[in-house]
Structure formats: C-alpha cells, structure tokens
Amino acid sequence: MSDLLCKDLPMDLASRPGPAAADRQGAGSPIPPARVADHDGAPISGHIIAELGLSMTDDGSGLRGDAEVTPEMCVPGTATLRTSVLATWADVLAGTVAAQTLDPRIPLTLDLEVQLHAGARAGDRVRAVTTAIKIGQTVLVYETRFLNETSGALVAVVHISFIASPNPQHVFAEGFPRVVNLNGRLALPLAERIGARIVAPGTAEVPRRPDGLNAAGAIQGGLVAVGAEEAAMSLADRPVVLESLTVRYLRPIMIGPARAVAEGHGSLAVIHTTDAGTGKLSIVTTARLADLTP
C-alpha cells in the first residue's frame, strides 16, 4: 500500500494504459520471475509481504491471485482469516494493475474498503480477481473479489483507489518491477511477525522495521492496517473479526512507531493512526466488529 503524503496534486496526472499483460507473456500464464517489489517499489525478498503466500496469474481478463489461508494469518484464538490480510492481498493485486497502467510512475493508495461476506478459514484456498472500475485522469479505481476456490462462495469484496505520485522522483527507473509469486509462509502469527503490540486496550503500535517498509521508507500500508485491526480487536473481551474495514491514507509514517488508537461505539470502531515520532495523524480507519466462535 502506498502511504505517501497526497496533497497539492497537479490536475493533469495522466493515467495511460500500459502494455497489455497478454502481449508481454500470454494470457493464462503465470507471471514470470522478475525483479520483484511491492507496488511502491520496496524490495520483496525478505519482506513481510512475501510471507503472505500470494501467487498471481494474468488470465487475460484481469489479474488473478491465489493463496492458502494459514493459521498464522487468522484472528488469534480462531481459524478465521484476518480482514487486514484480505486488504493487503487486494492492495498488492490492484496496486500491480495500477502500476502497469501508470508505469513508470508509482501509484499511491488513497483509500481502501473491505466488505466481508462469507469470510475464509484456515486451510481454505482463496482466489482473487482484480478488475478496473474507473481509469480517470487523476484517480484509478479497482475492485477485487475474493472467492473460496472449493465452494465458489464470495469471501469478500474490496474497492481501492490510487493516484500517481505527484513527486517526479517517484518513478520505476527500469520500468515497473512486477510482484511475482509471493508464496512464502509466515512462521509466526502475523501481529507477532510485524512486531505489533497492544499498549493498552484500544491502542496498538507497529514498529518501523526494515522488512516492513515501502519504497519511500515508510511503514507499508498493509502493515499499518494490521495495527488498526489490532487496536480495534483489543476493545473486545472475546474473539472478533472486522466485518468491514475502510482505510484512508493521509501521510506516510516515516519515523514510527505507528500508533493506532481505537474508539468503540458498540460494533463500530473509529481508529486514528499517528506517526508517534512526529505526532501527526497519518491514517483514519473505520471498522465494524462481529463476534467469532473460537
């Protein structure tokens, strides 16, 4: 996820179609090995994002992702997939398509919304397909649908919008370095892997670590979403899942830690995430919580 400061945007940010994936490698074929990066350009090798087990294929109609849900991706004490993992997978997929469209310019995520339907559990295989909803002069909007590969049931729908970075130095000098087959596996529960900790009920922190940064050196946006999720879940005295998650990115977290403070209103949580090193508000998140059976 791109989480650079998005302000004073020029009005003529062009979004031009990039070379068709099918022309480069053939529809239906796995994306070949390449110099990999998240769509912010951060190296993927050894990166936490690479451990979320996502593989990608261009099927000619859109970019498809496949992944297996592992226990380390689940809400603690349950077999239910974290909503923040769906958010991160969708951002990688949609960000890849956006980067191909804007190449060589780097896309920045403006906002992201996840709506759960059936959800997913440990052991499930999930398939995702990303399609463009709008390719405008300034804003690109994508939809990613997650399906259970066995039952075909809709797991979740995610909508994400991007812009091109207004910083002229934010370009892929050698062309977009595609994300490919990030099929590593978490060895620790996700929150533990990223170093997240609950400071107090409703407050969580995520440190700024080298294996969790984007190209700008900020904490990667998907990991910030995990922190917001942790803060919201810590308000409950029982296992809960985020039935919906809406994230709006305001500025990068360059010093850290990312400090997420959740305010509960029944099933609704409003989470403000600041860069604790600067005290500046960086991300605003809303979520709806639902009870889970362990």
KAFEN-V270131 format. One record per pair of residues at least 24 apart in sequence whose ideal C-beta (glycine too) atoms are under 10 Angstrom apart, sorted by the first residue. I is the first residue (numbers start at 1). J is the second residue. Records with the same first field share a line. If there is no record, write none. Layout:
I->J / J
This chain:
1->38 / 39 / 40 / 49 / 87 / 88 / 90 / 91 / 92 / 94 / 95 / 108 / 109 / 112 / 160 / 162 / 214 / 218 / 219 / 220 / 221 / 222 / 223 / 224 / 225 / 247 / 249 / 283
2->38 / 39 / 40 / 41 / 91 / 95 / 98 / 99 / 106 / 107 / 108 / 109 / 110 / 162 / 163 / 165 / 170 / 214 / 215 / 216 / 218 / 220 / 221 / 249 / 252
3->40 / 108 / 109 / 214 / 216 / 218 / 219 / 220 / 221 / 222 / 223 / 224 / 225 / 247 / 249 / 250 / 251 / 252 / 253 / 254 / 258 / 273 / 282 / 283
4->40 / 106 / 108 / 109 / 165 / 166 / 167 / 170 / 214 / 215 / 216 / 218 / 221 / 249 / 251 / 252 / 254
5->108 / 165 / 166 / 167 / 216 / 218 / 249 / 250 / 251 / 252 / 254 / 280 / 282
6->108 / 109 / 110 / 162 / 163 / 165 / 166 / 249 / 250 / 251 / 252
7->166 / 250 / 251
8->166
9->108 / 138 / 139 / 163 / 164 / 165 / 166
10->138 / 164 / 166
11->137 / 138
12->137 / 138
13->102 / 105 / 136 / 137 / 138 / 139 / 140 / 163 / 164 / 165 / 166
14->102 / 105 / 137 / 138 / 164
15->98 / 101 / 102 / 105 / 107 / 132 / 134 / 135 / 136 / 137 / 138 / 139 / 140 / 162 / 163 / 164
16->101 / 102 / 103 / 105 / 135
17->100 / 101 / 102 / 103 / 132 / 135
18->97 / 98 / 99 / 100 / 101 / 102 / 103 / 104 / 175 / 176
19->100 / 103 / 175
20->58 / 60 / 100
21->57 / 58 / 59 / 60 / 62 / 63 / 96 / 97 / 100 / 178
22->58 / 59 / 60 / 61
24->58 / 100 / 178
25->57 / 58 / 178
26->58 / 60
27->57 / 58 / 59 / 60 / 61
28->57 / 58 / 59 / 60 / 61 / 64
29->57 / 58 / 59 / 60
30->55 / 56 / 57 / 58 / 180 / 181
31->55 / 56 / 57 / 58 / 63 / 96 / 178 / 179 / 180 / 181
32->178 / 180 / 181
33->178 / 180 / 181
34->175 / 176 / 177 / 178 / 179 / 180 / 181
35->172 / 174 / 175 / 176 / 177 / 178 / 180
36->177 / 178 / 179 / 180 / 181 / 182
37->96 / 99 / 172 / 176 / 177 / 178 / 179 / 180 / 214 / 215
38->88 / 91 / 92 / 95 / 96 / 99 / 177 / 179 / 182 / 213 / 214 / 215 / 220 / 221 / 222
39->91 / 92 / 93 / 94 / 95 / 96 / 97 / 98 / 99 / 100 / 102 / 106 / 107 / 108 / 109 / 162 / 172 / 176 / 177 / 178 / 179 / 214 / 215
40->91 / 95 / 99 / 106 / 107 / 108 / 109 / 165 / 170 / 213 / 214 / 215 / 216 / 217 / 218 / 220 / 221 / 252
41->99 / 106 / 170 / 171 / 172 / 173 / 176 / 177 / 214 / 215 / 216
42->177 / 210 / 211 / 212 / 213 / 214 / 215 / 216 / 217 / 218 / 220
43->177 / 210 / 211 / 213 / 215
44->92 / 177 / 179 / 180 / 182 / 184
45->182 / 184 / 211
46->184 / 210 / 211
47->182 / 184 / 210 / 211 / 212 / 213 / 214 / 220
48->88 / 184 / 186 / 190 / 193 / 194 / 195 / 209 / 211 / 212 / 213 / 220 / 222 / 223 / 226
49->88 / 89 / 91 / 92 / 179 / 182 / 184 / 211 / 212 / 214 / 220 / 222 / 223
50->179 / 181 / 182 / 183 / 184 / 185 / 211
51->182 / 183 / 184 / 185 / 186 / 187 / 188 / 190 / 193 / 211
52->85 / 88 / 89 / 92 / 182 / 183 / 184 / 185 / 186 / 190 / 193 / 222
53->85 / 89 / 126 / 181 / 182 / 183 / 184 / 185 / 186
54->85 / 88 / 89 / 92 / 93 / 126 / 128 / 179 / 180 / 181 / 182 / 183 / 184
55->179 / 180 / 181 / 182 / 183
56->89 / 92 / 93 / 96 / 128 / 130 / 178 / 179 / 180 / 181 / 182 / 183
57->127 / 181
58->96 / 97 / 100 / 178
59->129
61->129 / 131
62->93 / 97 / 128 / 129 / 130 / 131 / 132 / 142 / 143 / 144 / 145
63->92 / 93 / 94 / 96 / 97 / 100 / 128 / 129 / 130 / 131 / 142 / 144 / 178 / 179
64->93 / 127 / 128 / 129 / 130
65->89 / 90 / 92 / 93 / 94 / 96 / 126 / 127 / 128 / 129 / 130 / 144 / 146 / 179 / 182
66->125 / 126 / 127 / 128 / 149 / 181 / 183
67->120 / 124 / 125 / 126 / 127 / 128 / 146 / 149 / 182 / 183
68->120 / 122 / 123 / 124 / 125 / 126 / 149 / 183 / 185
69->119 / 120 / 121 / 122 / 123 / 124 / 125 / 126 / 148 / 155
70->122 / 123 / 124 / 185 / 186 / 189 / 190
71->121 / 122 / 123 / 186 / 189
72->122 / 185 / 186 / 187 / 188 / 189 / 190 / 191 / 192 / 193
73->120 / 122 / 185 / 186 / 189 / 190
74->120 / 121 / 122 / 189 / 190 / 239 / 241 / 292
75->119 / 189 / 190 / 191 / 229 / 233 / 239 / 240 / 241 / 242 / 292 / 294
76->189 / 190 / 191 / 192 / 230 / 233 / 239 / 294
77->238 / 239 / 292 / 294
78->121 / 122 / 239 / 240 / 241 / 292 / 293 / 294
79->120 / 121 / 122 / 123 / 124 / 292 / 293 / 294
80->116 / 119 / 120 / 121 / 122 / 239 / 240 / 241 / 290 / 292 / 293 / 294
81->116 / 119 / 120 / 121 / 122 / 124 / 126 / 146 / 155 / 156 / 241
82->120 / 189 / 190 / 191 / 225 / 226 / 229 / 230 / 233 / 241 / 242 / 245
83->114 / 115 / 116 / 119 / 156 / 158 / 225 / 226 / 229 / 232 / 233 / 241 / 242 / 243 / 244 / 245 / 287 / 288
84->114 / 190 / 191 / 222 / 223 / 224 / 225 / 226 / 227 / 228 / 229 / 230 / 242 / 245 / 247 / 287
85->114 / 120 / 126 / 186 / 190 / 222 / 225 / 226 / 229
86->114 / 115 / 116 / 119 / 120 / 126 / 128 / 144 / 146 / 155 / 156 / 157 / 158 / 225 / 242 / 245
87->112 / 113 / 114 / 144 / 156 / 158 / 160 / 221 / 222 / 225 / 226 / 228 / 229 / 242 / 245 / 246 / 247
88->112 / 190 / 220 / 221 / 222 / 223 / 225 / 226
89->126 / 128 / 130 / 144 / 146 / 156 / 158 / 182 / 222
90->114 / 128 / 130 / 142 / 143 / 144 / 145 / 146 / 156 / 157 / 158 / 159 / 160 / 222
91->142 / 144 / 158 / 160 / 162 / 220 / 221 / 222 / 225 / 247
92->128 / 130 / 144 / 179 / 182 / 222
93->128 / 129 / 130 / 142 / 144 / 146 / 158 / 160 / 179
94->128 / 130 / 131 / 132 / 133 / 140 / 141 / 142 / 143 / 144 / 158 / 159 / 160 / 161 / 162
95->130 / 140 / 142 / 160 / 162 / 179 / 221 / 222
96->130 / 142 / 176 / 178 / 179 / 180
97->130 / 131 / 132 / 135 / 140 / 142 / 144 / 160 / 162
98->130 / 132 / 135 / 140 / 141 / 142 / 160 / 161 / 162 / 163 / 164 / 176
99->162 / 164 / 172 / 175 / 176 / 177 / 178 / 179
100->175 / 176 / 178
101->132 / 135 / 140 / 142 / 162 / 164 / 176
102->135 / 140 / 162 / 163 / 164 / 165 / 171 / 172 / 176
103->171 / 172 / 175 / 176 / 177 / 178
104->164 / 170 / 171 / 172 / 173 / 174 / 175 / 176
105->163 / 164 / 165 / 166 / 167 / 168 / 170 / 171 / 172 / 176
106->162 / 164 / 165 / 167 / 169 / 170 / 171 / 172 / 176 / 214 / 215 / 216
107->140 / 160 / 161 / 162 / 163 / 164 / 165 / 170 / 176
108->161 / 162 / 163 / 164 / 165 / 166 / 167 / 170 / 214 / 216 / 221 / 249 / 252
109->160 / 161 / 162 / 163 / 214 / 221 / 222 / 247 / 248 / 249
110->138 / 139 / 140 / 141 / 160 / 161 / 162 / 163 / 247 / 248 / 249 / 250
111->141 / 159 / 160 / 161 / 162 / 246 / 247 / 248 / 249 / 283 / 284
112->142 / 144 / 158 / 159 / 160 / 161 / 162 / 221 / 222 / 225 / 245 / 246 / 247 / 248 / 249 / 285
113->157 / 158 / 159 / 160 / 161 / 244 / 245 / 246 / 247 / 248 / 286
114->144 / 146 / 156 / 157 / 158 / 159 / 160 / 225 / 242 / 243 / 244 / 245 / 246 / 247 / 287
115->154 / 156 / 157 / 158 / 159 / 243 / 244 / 245 / 246 / 288
116->146 / 154 / 155 / 156 / 157 / 158 / 241 / 242 / 243 / 244 / 245 / 288 / 290
117->145 / 146 / 147 / 153 / 154 / 155 / 156 / 157 / 243
118->146 / 147 / 148 / 151 / 153 / 154 / 155 / 156
119->146 / 148 / 153 / 154 / 155 / 156 / 241 / 243 / 290 / 292
120->146 / 147 / 148 / 149 / 153 / 155 / 156
121->148 / 155
123->150
124->148 / 149 / 150 / 151 / 153 / 155
125->149 / 150
126->150 / 155 / 156
127->152 / 155
128->155 / 156 / 158
130->158 / 160
133->159 / 160 / 161
134->161
136->161 / 163
138->162 / 163 / 164
139->163 / 164
140->164
156->243 / 244 / 245
158->245
159->246
160->247
161->248
165->215 / 216
167->216
170->215 / 216
172->215
190->223 / 226 / 229 / 230
191->223 / 226 / 227 / 229 / 230 / 233
193->223 / 226
194->219 / 220 / 222 / 223 / 224 / 226 / 227 / 230 / 258
195->223 / 227 / 257
196->223 / 226 / 227 / 229 / 230 / 231 / 257 / 258 / 260
197->227 / 230 / 257
198->230 / 231 / 233 / 234
199->231 / 234 / 257 / 259 / 260 / 261 / 276
200->231 / 234 / 261
201->231 / 234 / 235 / 236 / 237 / 262 / 264
202->231 / 232 / 233 / 234 / 235 / 260 / 261 / 262 / 263 / 264 / 269 / 271
203->227 / 230 / 231 / 234 / 235 / 259 / 260 / 261 / 262 / 271
204->228 / 229 / 230 / 231 / 232 / 233 / 234 / 257 / 258 / 259 / 260 / 261 / 262 / 271 / 273
205->230 / 231 / 256 / 257 / 258 / 259 / 260 / 261 / 273 / 276
206->230 / 231 / 253 / 256 / 257 / 258 / 259 / 260 / 273 / 276
207->256 / 257 / 258 / 276
208->253 / 254 / 255 / 256 / 257 / 258 / 275 / 276 / 277
209->256 / 257
212->256 / 258
213->252 / 253 / 254 / 256
214->252 / 253
216->252 / 254
217->252 / 253 / 254 / 255
218->251 / 252 / 253 / 254 / 255 / 256 / 258 / 275 / 282
219->252 / 253 / 254 / 255 / 256 / 257 / 258 / 273 / 275 / 282 / 283
220->253
221->247 / 249 / 252 / 253 / 282 / 283
222->247
223->253 / 258
224->249 / 252 / 253 / 256 / 258 / 260 / 273 / 275 / 282 / 283 / 285
225->249 / 258 / 260 / 271 / 273 / 283 / 285 / 287
226->258 / 260
227->253 / 257 / 258 / 259 / 260 / 271 / 273 / 283 / 285
228->258 / 260 / 261 / 262 / 269 / 271 / 272 / 273 / 283 / 284 / 285 / 286 / 287
229->260 / 262 / 269 / 271 / 285 / 287 / 289
230->260 / 262 / 271
231->259 / 260 / 261 / 262 / 263 / 264 / 269 / 271 / 272 / 273 / 285 / 287
232->260 / 262 / 263 / 264 / 268 / 269 / 270 / 271 / 285 / 286 / 287 / 288 / 289
233->262 / 269 / 287 / 289 / 292
234->260 / 262 / 264 / 269
235->262 / 263 / 264 / 265 / 269 / 271 / 289
236->264 / 267 / 269 / 289 / 290 / 291 / 292
238->289 / 291 / 292 / 293 / 294
239->290 / 291 / 292 / 293 / 294
240->267 / 269 / 287 / 288 / 289 / 290 / 291 / 292
241->287 / 288 / 289 / 290 / 291 / 292
242->269 / 285 / 286 / 287 / 288 / 289 / 290
243->267 / 287 / 288 / 289 / 290
244->268 / 286 / 287 / 288 / 289 / 290
245->269 / 271 / 285 / 286 / 287 / 288
246->284 / 285 / 286 / 287 / 288
247->271 / 273 / 283 / 284 / 285 / 286 / 287
248->283 / 284 / 285 / 286
249->273 / 282 / 283 / 284 / 285
250->274 / 280 / 281 / 282 / 283 / 284
251->275 / 278 / 280 / 281 / 282 / 283
252->280 / 282 / 283
253->277 / 278 / 280 / 282 / 283
254->278 / 280 / 282
255->279 / 280
258->282 / 283
260->285
262->287 / 289
264->289
267->291
